Amino acid sequence: MLAVSDFIRLPYTRDLTEGGILYATRSLCYTYDRMGGSVYSRLRRIVGGVAVELAFRRYLSEQGIPFDTKGATPFTEPDRYDVALGGHRCDLKTFILSKRRQITSLRRNPQQILSAPALIPQDQFDAGNHTDRDLYLFAFLLGLTTNSSDEVDKVIRSGQPMYLVHPLRSAWSRPPTWHTLGRLALKSECTAPLRIEIGGQNAQRNFVTETLTLQPRERTFAQNEYYSLAYLHVDSLPTARVGIHSPRLGEPHLIHPHEWGNIWVYGMHIWLIGYMTHEEFRRKATLIHAGTRVFQYSSTQTSNYSVQVGHLRPLKQLFERVRSWESLKKLEFQKGNKHQ
């Protein structure tokens, strides 16, 4: 059985959120939303998940634990494994806990997590692209998010970092045919200049960005040629509408002030909890149906397989085995060289 003393606590730094945002904005055209909810909630989940993965890799490097990232998830294939340990593909599952009361309670009594469910979406587990030797690693990220305009206003008043984005609908971000959007024109109705970043793909499907300064009520043209456009980003909340026009799509896309979302994740703590092999998880898991209230969510958006966190295996034991596997591999390699 797992114990609280088996948890590995990692520090949370600003660069983890920045790395998560970089990935999230560039993966907008490809990520599959199995959780439901708003697009901003989905982006914050991606930011948090990538932040934990980056912290996990940093920990492995600092501890001298050999790992491989050849299968690390690219933007275009969101369900590939994260890292490999000792030849075992690893899938890191992160649960973000963002309710202040729950965070406070957990910091006082982390024992609560042991009775929580370790969840894997049913469709993902049943996909058939796993082997029994694959490993599932589970982590919890304790951190705040802004889910309302009032919370964004508090962040602005307090001077905390934020990242305001407006994702474009599928006609822009996932066009049915791959043709240029034409010379993009942007216009702001704000009374002061507005600095704005746009990001999308060019003809070769490379991701490109540029930053423009929009003068009040003046049309400004993008310099790059875009075949898809994923998002717009501003440093400060616009006080009026912002519009963008594509000659190919016709009608301009207008963005009202309330249609910008803050995807910054204000991380506090990362807890690496435990692991289990794919084969063992399959034997021990029970099915939790969509709409069920669980420790992590007031209502699950999809059906999940579940194993109680307390039944996971300690990660420190896994890391010691990885060191042993790698040492044995090096020894066998050296012996092989001597016989050549």
Summary of the structure (lengths in Angstrom):
residues: 340
radius of gyration: 22.5
end to end distance: 46.5
largest distance: 77.4
contacts: 1043
relative contact order: 0.19
helix: 32%
strand: 29%
